[in-house]
Amino acid sequence: MKRSLVLFVVLVAVLSLSSVALAQDTVTVGPVTQAILDRGELICGVNANVPGFGVVNESGEFQGFDVDFCHAVAAAVLGDATAVAFRPLNGSERQAAIQGGEIDMMSRNTTWTLSRDTTWGATFGPTTFYDGQGIGTTIASGIQTMEDLDQGSICVQSGTTTELNLTDAITKRGLDIEVQTYPDAPSTWEAFVAGRCDAWTTDKSGILSLHATSADPSAYVILDVTLSKEPLGPLSPQSDPQFADIIAWTVYGMIQAEEFGITSQNIDEFLGSEDPGINRLLGQNGEQAGSYLGIANDFMVTVIRQVGNYGEVYDRNLGVAPFSLARGINGLWTDGGLLYAPPFR
Ligand SMILES: N[C@@H](CCC(=O)N[C@@H](CS)C(=O)NCC(=O)O)C(=O)O
């Protein structure tokens, strides 16, 4: 009787130990994550031409809101936010770059759509910026509505949702507008500035970016019309669901950190917290976080310390002059916005 009790206790102990081991062993490192670990660097496809989101600065470094999510994922996987090689991509180069395995991920004002999700061989991560397509023009033109462009012309970039939505909007309104297409942001913008089109169209964030950084921002206006929904966010090859999870939970972790008020400046005050929710986000006090993803359990400590929470990333790139972009629908759900991270548990 006594012997069988001992056996039973031993059996329970062995079983519970092996189930702990099982929980951790079930995370198989995927091919993209493994490649990043082997090379010690994340290859991230970004924009080089949209200040505030992705641009090459005076020191030759990529900088911007989208660029910071590449840094965050490098911090999550490699523990080093600077271990990133950037690949600039124009609109039409995106599909081949993600499908051909040239990049590990993309973070470049890319709209999540059904056809891209299914035909690009990509997994879209959480939306990091909720946008909509707009129309930009000069104040001098006197144009106030899309209808005012009838018999006129508009410049647009090829290989974008912008181009497709524009055709829809013209057809829906029965307008006669000449559409001129250009391969990238600089050529589209320059054609408009040179007066080859009466207006130009892209995501409102992109319009603001180029208007605000132009020689005379006060000469331009964004019309009070939104032609589409443009949920912009990161994406990665569909071949690696583990890596896609890392991207997703890094973004969610940055949103959750903002909700908790944890920043790159005050993170040390939150280590050793009594709050189980905070410990679960930060992988502290025996709580599991990164171990579910196959990366350092306290990966969010590294991400927040080195890159910051979502609000910090937004503020330093878009909240400052010349953009001074209000959070609007990109606020936290607790502030009436759309940003809402699922539970870390
Ligand atoms: N969100 C849209 C448009 C994104 C887009 O490519 N916008 C242009 C206009 S601002 C851009 O970023 N161009 C930069 C470039 O091609 O160098 C999409 O995913 O297709």
The ligand as a Gaussian input file, in Angstrom:
#p B3LYP/6-31G(d) Opt

LIG

0 1
 N       -0.908000      51.157000     -48.973000
 C       -0.860000      51.088000     -50.402000
 C        0.077000      52.113000     -51.027000
 C        1.486000      51.996000     -50.516000
 C        2.506000      52.748000     -51.360000
 O        3.350000      52.111000     -52.027000
 N        2.450000      54.067000     -51.331000
 C        3.381000      54.840000     -52.102000
 C        2.971000      56.274000     -52.155000
 S        3.324000      57.212000     -50.710000
 C        4.785000      54.663000     -51.561000
 O        4.981000      54.390000     -50.406000
 N        5.781000      54.784000     -52.425000
 C        7.151000      54.709000     -52.066000
 C        7.989000      54.147000     -53.164000
 O        7.485000      53.389000     -53.985000
 O        9.194000      54.426000     -53.184000
 C       -0.458000      49.689000     -50.823000
 O       -0.148000      48.868000     -49.969000
 O       -0.465000      49.405000     -52.035000

